[in-house]
């Protein structure tokens, strides 16, 4: 079987590189400049799980080298439209699309474009970034990729079972998940809390918790996100909430959402997809969500200012 990975950035580069390293047939769909750099220098990974410099296959168009059995989609939410255009030529009747974007809003767009039968659920858990020189910097002890059929308990299709087996020698955690949609919601509750607060406060969780009202604000925001998930029929379990608390209530932690780093360097942010969609669902369900309201207004204000200042350059 053959995998097409959109881009060779932090997520796609790491997971695709590890699969390639383990002998899986992987092709990266990348822009010309990235293709030239990969050809000249290879796909370079720096990681506590081992460094690598890999010679990989690249294409400039989804129609090249296909059709593909599986497409791994790891773009930013604001690039989803162009990402769908890019992969479309490589998608055939039998292709499975595994998106690992955060939140849930992207699922409707993918279903509409490719048909729900081709689109499964996916969750990536990894701390990684792309260095200025193009190196994939894996900076967390964990590197997990989970996926599965969106219908709870449904037997996985052959391509997903194959991907799960391929991940084992690649040293990637996760694999098949029998309730992947719940897993997606559980991560969204965590990330909705983390992104809202670290961006609004411009600080990692440890500094927020050091404020007089910090812990109270964190717990309130967890509860707002939990209520939204529950209203959608995906209330997190006690174990899942404990996992969220373990991340966002960790004293002295320097952990923050990657959205904060995007914001601090003046880049685009996934405000609408991660925070705005939670708030919209809260309003629809009649849930008061004052902390999400404030955080989303903060992010929208940033986006308006960025757009204005960028347009004058």
Sine and cosine of phi, psi and omega as CSV:
sin_phi,cos_phi,sin_psi,cos_psi,sin_omega,cos_omega
0.00,0.00,0.37,-0.93,-0.10,-1.00
-0.82,-0.57,0.66,-0.75,0.01,-1.00
-0.91,-0.42,0.71,-0.71,0.16,-0.99
-0.95,-0.31,0.78,-0.62,0.02,-1.00
-0.89,-0.46,0.83,-0.56,0.00,-1.00
-0.97,0.24,0.92,-0.40,0.02,-1.00
0.99,0.13,0.26,-0.97,0.07,-1.00
-0.73,-0.68,0.73,0.68,0.03,-1.00
-1.00,0.07,-0.49,-0.87,-0.10,-0.99
-0.88,0.48,-0.81,0.58,-0.05,-1.00
-0.97,0.23,-0.82,0.58,-0.03,-1.00
-0.88,0.48,-0.63,0.77,0.01,-1.00
-0.91,0.41,-0.66,0.75,-0.02,-1.00
-0.94,0.35,-0.83,0.56,-0.07,-1.00
-0.91,0.40,-0.67,0.74,0.03,-1.00
-0.91,0.42,-0.64,0.77,0.03,-1.00
-0.89,0.45,-0.68,0.73,0.00,-1.00
-0.92,0.39,-0.62,0.79,0.06,-1.00
-0.90,0.43,-0.70,0.71,0.04,-1.00
-0.87,0.50,-0.69,0.72,-0.01,-1.00
-0.87,0.50,-0.52,0.85,-0.01,-1.00
-1.00,0.03,0.03,1.00,0.09,-1.00
0.98,-0.20,0.11,0.99,0.03,-1.00
-0.98,0.21,0.54,-0.84,0.02,-1.00
-0.98,0.18,0.99,-0.16,-0.09,-1.00
-0.87,-0.48,0.69,-0.72,0.10,-0.99
-0.80,-0.60,0.70,-0.72,0.00,-1.00
-0.98,-0.22,0.78,-0.62,0.09,-1.00
-1.00,-0.06,0.95,-0.30,-0.13,-0.99
-0.70,-0.71,0.31,-0.95,0.08,-1.00
-0.95,0.30,0.25,-0.97,-0.11,-0.99
-0.85,0.52,-0.70,0.71,-0.05,-1.00
-0.90,0.43,-0.66,0.75,0.02,-1.00
-0.93,0.38,-0.61,0.79,0.02,-1.00
-0.88,0.48,-0.68,0.74,0.00,-1.00
-0.91,0.42,-0.64,0.77,0.00,-1.00
-0.92,0.38,-0.65,0.76,0.04,-1.00
-0.91,0.40,-0.60,0.80,0.02,-1.00
-0.92,0.40,-0.64,0.77,-0.06,-1.00
-0.98,0.19,-0.63,0.78,-0.16,-0.99
-0.88,-0.47,-0.19,0.98,-0.07,-1.00
0.99,0.15,0.17,-0.99,0.09,-1.00
-1.00,0.07,0.92,-0.39,-0.09,-1.00
-0.97,-0.24,0.75,-0.66,0.00,-1.00
-0.82,-0.57,0.77,-0.64,0.14,-0.99
-0.93,-0.37,0.84,-0.54,-0.17,-0.99
-0.40,-0.92,0.55,-0.84,0.13,-0.99
-0.90,0.43,-0.22,0.97,0.04,-1.00
-1.00,-0.09,0.18,0.98,0.04,-1.00
0.90,-0.44,0.73,-0.68,0.04,-1.00
-0.99,0.16,0.35,-0.94,0.00,-1.00
-0.45,-0.89,0.50,-0.87,0.16,-0.99
-0.73,-0.68,0.94,-0.35,-0.23,-0.97
-0.87,-0.50,0.66,-0.76,0.15,-0.99
-1.00,0.02,0.90,-0.44,-0.14,-0.99
-0.85,-0.53,0.32,-0.95,0.06,-1.00
-1.00,0.05,0.67,-0.74,0.06,-1.00
-0.75,-0.66,0.45,-0.89,0.13,-0.99
-0.70,-0.71,0.43,-0.90,0.02,-1.00
-0.99,-0.15,-0.16,0.99,-0.07,-1.00
-0.58,-0.81,0.66,-0.75,-0.04,-1.00
-0.89,0.46,-0.32,0.95,0.00,-1.00
-0.97,0.23,-0.25,0.97,-0.04,-1.00
-0.99,0.11,0.73,-0.69,0.08,-1.00
0.97,0.23,0.01,1.00,-0.05,-1.00
-0.99,-0.15,-0.20,-0.98,0.00,1.00
-0.96,0.29,0.33,-0.94,-0.07,-1.00
-0.95,-0.30,0.54,-0.84,0.02,-1.00
-0.97,0.22,-0.49,0.87,-0.09,-1.00
-0.53,-0.85,0.66,-0.75,0.08,-1.00
-0.87,-0.50,0.81,-0.58,0.09,-1.00
-0.99,-0.14,0.87,-0.49,-0.09,-1.00
-0.93,-0.36,0.93,-0.37,-0.08,-1.00
-0.78,-0.63,0.53,0.85,-0.03,-1.00
-0.97,0.23,0.18,-0.98,0.18,-0.98
-0.96,0.29,0.48,-0.88,-0.07,-1.00
-0.86,0.50,-0.59,0.81,-0.04,-1.00
-0.95,0.30,-0.18,0.98,0.06,-1.00
-0.98,-0.22,0.16,0.99,-0.11,-0.99
-0.87,0.50,-0.67,0.74,-0.02,-1.00
-0.85,0.53,-0.77,0.63,0.01,-1.00
-0.93,0.36,-0.51,0.86,0.03,-1.00
-0.91,0.41,-0.67,0.75,0.03,-1.00
-0.90,0.43,-0.64,0.77,0.06,-1.00
-0.88,0.48,-0.64,0.77,-0.07,-1.00
-0.93,0.37,-0.66,0.75,-0.07,-1.00
-0.99,0.10,-0.32,0.95,-0.12,-0.99
-0.78,0.63,-0.68,0.73,-0.02,-1.00
-0.91,0.42,-0.33,0.95,0.00,-1.00
-0.99,-0.11,0.02,1.00,-0.02,-1.00
-0.99,-0.13,0.84,-0.55,0.04,-1.00
-0.92,-0.40,-0.06,-1.00,-0.03,-1.00
-0.85,0.52,-0.55,0.84,-0.07,-1.00
-0.99,-0.14,0.14,0.99,-0.04,-1.00
-0.98,0.20,0.66,-0.75,0.11,-0.99
-0.96,-0.27,0.77,-0.64,0.02,-1.00
-0.97,-0.25,0.83,-0.55,0.00,-1.00
-0.92,-0.39,0.99,-0.11,0.04,-1.00
-1.00,0.07,0.64,-0.77,0.06,-1.00
-0.83,-0.55,0.55,0.84,0.13,-0.99
-0.96,0.30,0.36,-0.93,0.03,-1.00
-1.00,0.06,0.41,-0.91,-0.03,-1.00
0.99,0.14,-0.33,-0.94,-0.06,-1.00
-0.76,-0.65,-0.21,0.98,-0.14,-0.99
-0.88,0.47,-0.53,0.85,-0.03,-1.00
-0.92,0.40,-0.38,0.92,-0.08,-1.00
-0.91,0.42,-0.64,0.77,0.03,-1.00
-0.89,0.46,-0.68,0.74,-0.01,-1.00
-0.91,0.42,-0.66,0.75,0.01,-1.00
-0.93,0.37,-0.64,0.76,0.04,-1.00
-0.87,0.49,-0.69,0.72,-0.03,-1.00
-0.91,0.42,-0.63,0.77,-0.07,-1.00
-0.98,0.20,-0.67,0.74,-0.16,-0.99
-0.90,-0.44,-0.16,0.99,-0.06,-1.00
1.00,-0.04,0.72,-0.70,-0.09,-1.00
-0.88,0.48,-0.46,0.89,-0.04,-1.00
-0.91,0.42,-0.43,0.90,-0.02,-1.00
-1.00,0.04,-0.27,0.96,-0.17,-0.99
-0.96,-0.26,0.84,-0.54,0.06,-1.00
-0.94,-0.33,-0.03,-1.00,0.02,-1.00
-0.99,-0.12,0.45,-0.89,0.02,-1.00
-0.43,-0.90,0.50,-0.87,0.02,-1.00
-0.64,-0.77,0.77,-0.64,0.11,-0.99
-0.95,-0.32,0.70,-0.71,0.09,-1.00
-0.78,-0.63,0.97,-0.25,-0.05,-1.00
-0.29,-0.96,0.56,-0.83,0.16,-0.99
-0.97,-0.22,0.95,-0.32,-0.06,-1.00
-0.46,-0.89,0.41,-0.91,0.03,-1.00
-0.49,-0.87,0.36,-0.93,0.05,-1.00
-0.99,-0.14,0.87,-0.49,0.00,-1.00
-0.94,0.33,0.34,-0.94,0.01,-1.00
-0.82,0.57,-0.48,0.87,0.00,-1.00
-1.00,0.05,0.10,1.00,0.05,-1.00
1.00,-0.04,0.00,1.00,0.03,-1.00
-0.96,0.26,0.69,-0.73,0.10,-0.99
-0.99,0.16,0.91,-0.42,-0.03,-1.00
-0.98,-0.18,0.97,-0.25,0.05,-1.00
-1.00,-0.02,0.91,-0.41,-0.15,-0.99
-0.86,-0.52,0.42,0.91,0.04,-1.00
-0.77,-0.63,0.41,-0.91,0.04,-1.00
-0.96,0.28,-0.22,0.98,-0.03,-1.00
-0.94,-0.34,0.49,-0.87,0.08,-1.00
-0.43,-0.90,1.00,-0.10,-0.11,-0.99
-0.83,-0.56,0.59,-0.81,0.06,-1.00
-0.70,-0.72,0.92,-0.40,0.00,-1.00
-0.91,-0.42,0.52,-0.85,-0.06,-1.00
-0.34,-0.94,0.29,-0.96,0.01,-1.00
0.09,-1.00,0.13,-0.99,0.07,-1.00
-0.92,0.40,0.58,-0.82,-0.05,-1.00
-0.96,0.26,-0.35,0.94,0.08,-1.00
-1.00,0.10,0.90,-0.43,-0.09,-1.00
-0.81,0.58,0.77,-0.64,0.07,-1.00
0.99,0.14,-0.09,1.00,0.00,-1.00
-0.93,0.36,0.66,-0.75,0.02,-1.00
-0.88,0.47,0.70,-0.72,-0.05,-1.00
-0.94,0.34,0.58,-0.81,0.09,-1.00
-0.92,0.39,0.25,-0.97,-0.11,-0.99
-0.87,0.50,-0.63,0.78,-0.05,-1.00
-0.91,0.41,-0.57,0.82,0.03,-1.00
-0.96,0.30,-0.64,0.77,0.05,-1.00
-0.88,0.47,-0.64,0.77,0.03,-1.00
-0.91,0.42,-0.68,0.74,0.01,-1.00
-0.89,0.46,-0.66,0.75,0.02,-1.00
-0.87,0.50,-0.67,0.74,0.03,-1.00
-0.93,0.37,-0.58,0.82,-0.02,-1.00
-0.93,0.37,-0.48,0.88,-0.03,-1.00
-0.95,0.30,-0.43,0.90,-0.08,-1.00
-0.88,0.48,-0.81,0.59,0.03,-1.00
-0.95,0.31,-0.24,0.97,0.01,-1.00
-0.99,0.16,-0.16,0.99,0.01,-1.00
0.96,0.28,0.44,0.90,0.02,-1.00
-0.97,-0.24,0.75,-0.66,0.00,-1.00
-0.97,0.23,0.15,-0.99,0.08,-1.00
0.99,-0.14,-0.84,-0.54,-0.05,-1.00
0.98,-0.21,-0.49,-0.87,-0.06,-1.00
-0.91,0.40,0.66,-0.75,0.03,-1.00
-0.78,-0.63,0.80,-0.60,-0.09,-1.00
-0.97,0.24,-0.25,0.97,0.03,-1.00
-0.67,-0.74,0.90,0.43,-0.13,-0.99
-0.91,0.41,-0.53,0.85,-0.01,-1.00
-0.91,0.42,-0.63,0.77,0.08,-1.00
-0.89,0.45,-0.64,0.77,0.03,-1.00
-0.88,0.47,-0.63,0.78,0.04,-1.00
-0.90,0.44,-0.67,0.74,0.03,-1.00
-0.92,0.39,-0.65,0.76,0.01,-1.00
-0.86,0.51,-0.68,0.73,0.03,-1.00
-0.92,0.40,-0.62,0.79,-0.02,-1.00
-0.90,0.44,-0.62,0.79,0.06,-1.00
-0.87,0.50,-0.70,0.71,0.02,-1.00
-0.90,0.43,-0.76,0.65,-0.09,-1.00
-0.95,0.32,-0.57,0.82,0.06,-1.00
-0.87,0.50,-0.66,0.75,0.06,-1.00
-0.92,0.39,-0.77,0.64,-0.08,-1.00
-0.89,0.45,-0.75,0.66,-0.04,-1.00
-0.92,0.40,-0.69,0.72,-0.01,-1.00
-0.84,0.54,-0.74,0.67,-0.12,-0.99
-0.99,0.16,-0.69,0.73,-0.03,-1.00
-0.92,0.39,-0.55,0.84,0.05,-1.00
-0.96,0.28,-0.71,0.71,-0.02,-1.00
-0.90,0.43,-0.60,0.80,-0.03,-1.00
-1.00,-0.04,-0.16,0.99,-0.05,-1.00
0.81,0.59,0.71,0.71,-0.08,-1.00
-0.38,-0.93,0.44,-0.90,0.10,-0.99
-0.95,0.31,0.19,-0.98,-0.13,-0.99
-0.88,0.47,-0.59,0.81,-0.03,-1.00
-0.88,0.47,-0.63,0.78,0.02,-1.00
-0.95,0.33,-0.59,0.81,0.05,-1.00
-0.90,0.44,-0.68,0.73,-0.01,-1.00
-0.93,0.38,-0.34,0.94,0.05,-1.00
-0.98,0.19,-0.21,0.98,0.05,-1.00
-0.97,0.24,0.42,-0.91,-0.07,-1.00
-0.83,0.56,-0.70,0.71,-0.04,-1.00
-0.98,-0.21,0.21,0.98,-0.12,-0.99
-0.87,0.50,-0.81,0.59,-0.05,-1.00
-0.89,0.46,-0.63,0.77,0.01,-1.00
-0.88,0.47,-0.68,0.73,0.02,-1.00
-0.89,0.45,-0.65,0.76,0.01,-1.00
-0.89,0.45,-0.73,0.68,-0.02,-1.00
-0.91,0.42,-0.62,0.78,0.05,-1.00
-0.88,0.47,-0.65,0.76,-0.04,-1.00
-0.95,0.32,-0.62,0.78,0.12,-0.99
-0.83,0.55,-0.71,0.70,-0.04,-1.00
-0.91,0.41,-0.63,0.78,0.06,-1.00
-0.87,0.50,-0.73,0.68,0.00,-1.00
-0.91,0.40,-0.63,0.78,0.02,-1.00
-0.88,0.47,-0.68,0.74,0.00,-1.00
-0.90,0.44,-0.61,0.79,0.04,-1.00
-0.89,0.45,-0.70,0.71,0.03,-1.00
-0.89,0.46,-0.67,0.75,0.00,-1.00
-0.90,0.44,-0.64,0.77,0.01,-1.00
-0.90,0.43,-0.45,0.89,0.03,-1.00
-1.00,0.05,0.02,1.00,0.00,-1.00
1.00,0.05,0.29,0.96,-0.06,-1.00
-0.73,-0.68,0.78,0.63,0.02,-1.00
-0.87,0.49,0.77,-0.64,0.04,-1.00
-0.91,0.41,0.55,-0.83,0.07,-1.00
-0.95,0.30,0.19,-0.98,0.06,-1.00
-0.87,0.50,-0.60,0.80,0.02,-1.00
-0.90,0.43,-0.66,0.75,0.00,-1.00
-0.91,0.40,-0.66,0.75,0.03,-1.00
-0.91,0.42,-0.62,0.79,0.04,-1.00
-0.89,0.46,-0.60,0.80,0.04,-1.00
-0.92,0.39,-0.63,0.77,0.05,-1.00
-0.89,0.46,-0.74,0.68,-0.01,-1.00
-0.88,0.47,-0.57,0.82,0.01,-1.00
-0.88,0.47,-0.43,0.90,0.00,-1.00
-1.00,-0.01,-0.77,0.64,-0.16,-0.99
-1.00,-0.02,-0.10,1.00,0.06,-1.00
-0.90,-0.45,0.42,0.91,-0.01,-1.00
-1.00,0.09,0.94,-0.34,-0.03,-1.00
-0.88,0.48,0.65,-0.76,0.03,-1.00
0.92,0.39,0.16,0.99,0.02,-1.00
-0.96,0.29,0.61,-0.79,0.07,-1.00
-0.99,-0.16,0.24,0.97,-0.05,-1.00
-0.97,0.26,0.66,-0.75,0.05,-1.00
-0.53,-0.85,0.32,-0.95,0.04,-1.00
-0.93,0.37,0.56,-0.83,0.05,-1.00
-0.88,0.48,-0.39,0.92,0.05,-1.00
-0.87,0.49,-0.54,0.84,0.04,-1.00
-0.90,0.43,-0.66,0.75,0.02,-1.00
-0.91,0.41,-0.63,0.77,0.06,-1.00
-0.88,0.48,-0.69,0.72,-0.03,-1.00
-0.91,0.42,-0.70,0.72,-0.07,-1.00
-0.93,0.37,-0.41,0.91,0.06,-1.00
-1.00,-0.07,0.11,0.99,0.06,-1.00
0.99,0.17,0.36,0.93,-0.04,-1.00
-1.00,-0.02,0.01,-1.00,0.07,-1.00
-0.96,0.29,0.44,-0.90,-0.02,-1.00
-0.74,-0.67,0.41,-0.91,-0.02,-1.00
-1.00,-0.02,0.73,0.68,-0.08,-1.00
-0.86,0.50,-0.76,0.65,-0.09,-1.00
-0.91,0.41,-0.65,0.76,-0.10,-0.99
-0.95,0.30,-0.63,0.78,-0.11,-0.99
-1.00,-0.09,-0.70,0.71,-0.06,-1.00
-0.98,-0.20,-0.73,0.68,-0.05,-1.00
-0.87,0.50,-0.65,0.76,-0.01,-1.00
-0.93,0.36,-0.58,0.81,0.11,-0.99
-0.87,0.49,-0.69,0.72,-0.02,-1.00
-0.91,0.41,-0.66,0.75,0.02,-1.00
-0.89,0.47,-0.65,0.76,0.02,-1.00
-0.93,0.37,-0.58,0.82,0.06,-1.00
-0.89,0.46,-0.71,0.70,0.00,-1.00
-0.88,0.47,-0.67,0.74,-0.01,-1.00
-0.89,0.45,-0.56,0.83,-0.02,-1.00
-1.00,0.00,0.00,1.00,-0.01,-1.00
0.96,0.29,0.49,0.87,-0.02,-1.00
-0.99,-0.15,0.80,-0.59,0.08,-1.00
-0.96,0.29,0.78,-0.62,-0.05,-1.00
-0.66,-0.75,0.92,0.40,-0.09,-1.00
-0.89,0.46,-0.58,0.82,-0.01,-1.00
-0.94,0.33,-0.64,0.77,0.08,-1.00
-0.91,0.42,-0.62,0.79,0.04,-1.00
-0.86,0.51,-0.74,0.67,-0.02,-1.00
-0.90,0.44,-0.72,0.69,-0.04,-1.00
-0.89,0.46,-0.65,0.76,-0.03,-1.00
-0.94,0.35,-0.64,0.77,0.06,-1.00
-0.88,0.48,-0.63,0.78,0.05,-1.00
-0.88,0.48,-0.73,0.68,-0.02,-1.00
-0.93,0.38,-0.63,0.78,0.05,-1.00
-0.90,0.43,-0.62,0.78,0.03,-1.00
-0.89,0.45,-0.67,0.74,0.07,-1.00
-0.87,0.50,-0.71,0.70,-0.03,-1.00
-0.89,0.45,-0.64,0.77,0.02,-1.00
-0.91,0.42,-0.69,0.73,0.01,-1.00
-0.91,0.42,-0.68,0.73,0.01,-1.00
-0.87,0.49,-0.70,0.71,-0.01,-1.00
-0.88,0.47,-0.66,0.75,0.01,-1.00
-0.91,0.42,-0.73,0.69,-0.04,-1.00
-0.94,0.34,-0.57,0.82,0.04,-1.00
-0.92,0.39,-0.60,0.80,-0.04,-1.00
-0.94,0.35,-0.33,0.94,-0.02,-1.00
-1.00,-0.07,-0.08,1.00,-0.01,-1.00
-0.96,0.28,0.00,0.00,0.00,0.00
